Amino acid sequence: MRQVDSGCRIVWRGSSVSRRLGLGVVVVAFMVNAAGLAVSGSVEGTTLPHDPLGAAAAARSAIGEAIFRAEWQPAPNVSQGVDGLGPLYNAVSCAACHGGPPREFEGRVLRLSRADGSPDPVYGLQLQDRAIPGLEAEGRLSITTQPRVVRLADGHEVKLSRPLPAIAEPAFGPPAADLVTSLRVPPPLDGLGFVAAIEDSDIRALADPDDSNGDGISGRAGEAVDPATGRRVLARFGWKASVATLAQQTAEALHLDMGISSPAILRAAGDCTAVQTACLTAPDGASPAAGGAEISGAEIDLLVAYLEGLPRPFRWVLITHSPEPVGARQFVEAGCSACHAPRLRAAAKDRAPPHVAGKDVALFSDLLLHDMGEGLADGRPEGDADGREWRTAPLWGVGLTKTVSDHTFLLHDGRARNVEEAILWHGGEAQGARDAYAALSAEERAALVAFVNSL
């Protein structure tokens, strides 16, 4: 719950805003990272891998975390400037989508558009399956599946399943025949401050849009307009590298997922369209204190501070012997590292926050757009990306992904239950790497998958 405070516009209650690490009794702790093994420190005075923030940054991050976890209410609620959920929405808080893997259909959203990427005139850019009291949701997300069996070189068979999303119980008439849909899962948030701090020039240096080296891989940089400056810059966020900054990504998520307006997107009715008249005339939570929006620019900045302060993925393990290098070698020899670039580096301290500056970013992604083939195509352009292109998904932290009924919901729509299935869905520029994996022995495949899960 949010309450107005005279010193800082709002006070957030009912949320834990501190991070605590209970170490208990530690015998030996090491961190496995992209380079192999890195000793994180002795038991006494252990250097924790979450790159601790300075006092001021930690305070801003803590407030941002409270905003991230707070549940919004429909307007009018407690007082001016502290409400405005919806009128149509998918979630009541940021944490509702990013708090773990989706359970059945929860946590997945359906992006919509016409063939040219413009909003659908009836249902907008996203299916909102929830509504404030007195209004009707746009419909319900329905998912059927299309099974497929892949036989590998040694005869092993893998059962794949492609999700086929649709709008069930549409509230505003049958969807248009040419409506383009794209099912999405929330992207991981770990280490976003490190991703934001990578130099644009380092990312662009990995691009080869004309495939000048003839290796069949032609990654290119996505670009987007930074709302804060009006300049077209490198876009590194979003499944299709269509978002320039964390502030932009935050504002767009609040707009589409929760119907919350901000100074960057002054639409109190969220994604409602002209035909949804009840939605357009519903009360909103816009206030002068928030610059005529439902959340202020200062609060967006605090949310960004929280996202920038999130640690890089890491895991603590007990080490009894040197790791087997077979999986890492197979990863490179199969061609996976051509797109999943093992290591980038954050900018120097004069261009990046202190807790990030100059540090390795073991992202295992080039953050570029690649044609991933017909199997993963959604047919929906977004930003600079066409219907077959996706930004290389970072692999760090994949092994830490929570599972529901042995399903890790990998890839943009959560179709892959595990790393092997994700690999076998690759096509287009990644077809060679996918085929190389399929040709490996069972032991070699297991080693490659184990390597990916160790990142």
N, C-alpha and C positions, 0 to 999 in steps of 0.2 A: 504494500500500500504506500502511496506517495502522499506526503503532507507538505504544505507550503511552509517555508522557513524564511525568516527575514534576512538571515545572513547568507545563505546559499539557497537559491530559489526553491529547492525541494529537499526533503529529508526522506530517505527510503527506510522503511521499517519492515520487519518480518523476513529479512534476507540476511544470511551470513555473508559478510563481505571480506572476510579474512581467509587467507590460505594457510593451512597448517600441514606440516609434514611430520607424522609420528614415526620416528625411526625405530623405536623399541630397542631391541638388542641387535646390533649389526655386527656380523662376524667379518665378512669380506664382501665388498660391493664394487662392482665394476659396471661401466656403461658400455653397451654395444652400440657402436655408431657406424656410419657409412664407410669409414675407413677401415673397419675391422673391429679392433678393440681399443678402447681408451680408458686407462686407469683414471677414475674420477677423483682419487685422492686417498689418503690414509683414513683409517677409522676416526682418528682424532682430527678435527678441523677439515672434514670432508668437504670438497668443493661440489656443491650440488649443481646438476646440469640444467637447472631452470633459470640461470642467468638472472640473479636477483636484481630487482629494480632499486633505484635510489629512493629516498624517503618520499620526496614529492611525487615522483612517478608512481610509486606504490599506492599512495593515498588516492590519486586520481584513478588508478586502475581499480581500487577497491570500490569506489563510488560507481565506476562504470560497470563493475560486476553486479552491483545491486540493481542497477537499471536493467542490465541484461536478464536478470532472473525475476524481476518484478512482473506481476500479472496486471495487465491493463484492464480497465473497466469501460463499459459504454458510457457515453455522455447522455445527459448531465449526471455527474456523480458527486464527489466530495466538494470540490471547489474548482474555480476557474483554472484551467491550465494543467490539470492532473488526470485527464481522462481523454477519451476519444477513440476507443477500440472500434474497429469496423467502419461503417455498418456491416460490410461483409468481410470475412477474414478466414484464415486457416489456423492461426495460433494466437494465444493470449499473451505470449512472452517470447523473447528470443530463445531462452533456454528450452522452451517446449519443442522446438525443432532441432536444436543443437545439443540436446542433453543425452543423446545416445542413438543407437540404431533404430530405424523405423520398425514398428510392430504391425505386421500386416500392412494396412494402407496408411497408418499414422506416420507422420513425418515425411511422407512423399507428397509432392505437389505436382499439378499438371499445368505446364506452361501452354499457352494458346496463341495462335496468330493466324493471319492469312498467309498465303504462299510467299508474299514479299516480306514477311516479318512484322507487318503492322498489326495493331490490336484487332481482335475480332470485334465487329461493331455491336455485338450482343453480349458476349461473355468476356471481353477485354483481353488482358494478357495472361491471366491465371484463373483457374477455376477456384472460386472461394466456396468451400463446403460448409461454412458456418456463418451464422448471422446473429446480430443483436436481437433481443426480444422485440417481437412485433414485425420482424422482417423474415423473408424466406431466403435460405441459402440458394446459390446458383444451381446446385445439383450435388451429386455424390460421385466420388471417384470410383470407377469400377475397373478392375484389372483381370483380364483373362490371359492365358499364357499359350505360347506356341512352342511345343517341345521340338528338340532337335538332338540327334545323337552324332557325336564326332568320334571317328575311329582313328587312333594314333598309330604310328608306324609299327609298334610292337603288338598291335591288336587290341590294346586297352581301349575301352569305350567310355566316353564321358557324356553324360546327359546334360544338355544345356536347355535353358528355358527363356524365351524372349517375352517380356511383358507387353501386352497390348492394352493400353489404357483407353478409357472412354468415359463420357459423361452420362451417368445414370440419373434418372429422374430430373431431367433438365427443367428448371423453373421458368425459363423464358423462351420456350419453344425448342424444337429439335435443332441441334447444332447444324451449321451449314455444311454441305457436302464437302466443301473444300477447306474446312477447318483443319489446321495443322496442329498436332499435339506433341508434347515432349514431356515425358515423365522425368522428374528430378528428385534426387535425394539431397539433403543438406550437405554441403561440402565440409570436410574437417576444418577446424579452426586453429589447431595447434601451430604455433610458430609463425603466425601471420605477420608479426612485426619483423621477422627475419626476411620473409618473402618481400615485404614492402620496401626493405632496405637494400635489396640487390640493385646494383647500378643498371639503368636502362641499357647502357652500352654493352654490358656483359651479356644481357639477354639477346640483344640484337646481333651480337657477334656470333651467336649460335645458329642464326637463321640462314637458310639456303633456299630461298623461294624458287629459284630456277633450277635447283638440283645441279649446280655447277660441278660437283664432284662425282655425279653419276651414280650415287649409291641408292637411288630410289626414294630418298627422304628429302622432302622440300619444306621443312618447317618455316613458318613465317610469323612475324610478330603481329598480334592484334593491337589495334589502336582504338581509343575512345576519347571523347571530350571530357576533360576534367571540369566539373561544374564550378569549382572554386575559382578557376582561372579563365575558363572559356577556351583554353588551348587544347589542341589534339595531341595526346601523349600516348606512350606505350600503355597497353592494358594488360595486366597480369592476373586479375582476379576473375572469378566466375568460370563455370564449366566450359565456356566458349571464349575465354579471354576477352570479355566485352566490357569490363569494369576497370576504370583507371586507378581508383583509390579506395581505401577502406572506408572513408567517409561516404563515398558514393555508394559502395556496396551496402553499407548500413542503412542509408536513406532509402534505397530501393527495396531492401528486405522489409523494412518497416512499412513501406507503402503497399507492397504486394501481399505480404503475408499477414499483416495485422491491420491494414487500413489506417495507419498513423501518418499524418502529414508532418513535414519538416520544412524548414526554410528552403531546402533544395527541391522539394516536391510539394508544392502548396495545393494539395488536393485532399481536402478533409474527407471526401467520400471514397477515398482509396481508388480501387480499380473499377468502380461502378461505371457503367456506360450510360449513354443518353436514354436508352429504353428502360433503364432501371430507375424509374422516377421516385419510388418510395425510398430507395437508397440515397438518391441525390438530395432529398429533402429531410433526411433524418438529422437529429441534433448532432453537433460535432463538439469537439473539445478544444477548438482553436482559442488562443488567448493572446493578448498583447505581450504577456511575459515571455511567450515562446515565439515572438516575432510574427504573430498571426497564424502560427501553426500549432500542432498538438504536441510536438516535442521541439525543444529549442536547439539552436546550433551548438550551444554550450553542452547540452546533454549528448548530442551526437559526438562531440569531441571526447566526452568522457567514455562513451561506448568504444570509440576508437582507441582510447588509451588502454582500456581493458583488453581489447583484441591485440594491440601491439605488445602488451605485456605477457601474453600467454607463452608458456615455455615451448621449446622445441620438443618433439616426441622423444622419449627416452624410456629405457627399461633397465631395471637393476637385475643382474643375474649373478650367480656364483660361478666362478670360472675354475675348472679343474684341469683343463688342457687347452691347447691352442685350437682355434676353430678350423674346421675343414674348409679349404679354399675352393673346393670343387664348384659349389653353387655360385660363388662370385665369378669364377672363370666362365662358367656356362652362361651366366647373365651377359657377359661381355661378348663371348663368341657367338651367341645367338643373335646379337645385334640389339638387345634391349637398351643398352647404354647409349645408343645413337640418339634416342629421344629422351630417355630417362637419365639425363646428364647427372652423374653422381654428385658433383660438388660445385656450388657457386659460393660467392663470398659477399657478405654485407659491406656496404660502403664504409669509408673511413669515418672517424668520429666527428669530423666537421660536417658530415652529411647524413648521419644516422644517430639514433639515440644511443647513449653510452652502453646500455646493456646488450646492444646488438652490434655496435660498430666494429668492423674488421673481422668479425667471426665467420667461421665456415658455416655454410648453409647446405647441409647434406640432404638436399631436397629430392634428389633423383627425379628431376624434371627440368626441361629447358624452358618451360612456361610459354612455349610456342604453339601455334595452331598447326594441326596435321590432319590430312584426310585419313580417316580411320576406316573407310570402306563402307559398303552397303549394310553390313550386319549391324553396325552401330549407328548408322545414319538415322536422324530424326526428321530430315527434310525441312527443318525450320531454321532459316537464317537468323543470326543474332549478332549484333555488332558487325565486325568484319568477317565473321565466320559464316560459311555456307552450311547447308544441311548435312554435309558429311564431315565437317571439321570439328575437332575438339581440342582444347588445350591439353597438353600432356599432363596427366594427373600425377601429382607428387606421390612418391611411394613411401616417404618417411612416415613411420607410425602405422603402416598397414597391418603389421603383426599385432598391434595393440588394439585394433578395432574390435569393439564388443560384438558378440554374436547373439542372435536370437534363433533358437532351434537350428544351430549349426549353419546359420546364414549370416554372412558379413555384409551383404548389400553393397558390393563394390560396383564400380562404373557409375556413369551419370544417373542411371535409372534404377540402380540397385539390383540389377538382374543377376550378377555373379555372386554365387554363394561362397566362393573362395578365390584365391589367387590363380589357380589353374584355369578355372572357368573364365576369369577376366582375360587371361592371355589368349585363350582359344576364341574369344570374340573379336580379337584384333584383326584388322584387314587393312586395305589401302596401303599406305606407306609402311605399315607395321606387318604386312602379310609375310614378308621374309622372316622376321623374327618369330612370328607365330608358327610358321612352318618348321623353322629350326627347332623350336621347342617340341613340336609334335614328333619330330624325328629322333629325339633323345630316348635313351633307355629309361626305364622306370626309376632307377637309382639316380640318374642324372637329373631327371625332372624333379624328383623329390628334393635333391640338393639345391636346385635353382629356386624352387618355391620356398624352401627353408631360408635361403639367403634373403629373399624378398621379405619374408616375415620377420627377419631379424633387423630390418632397417628402422 
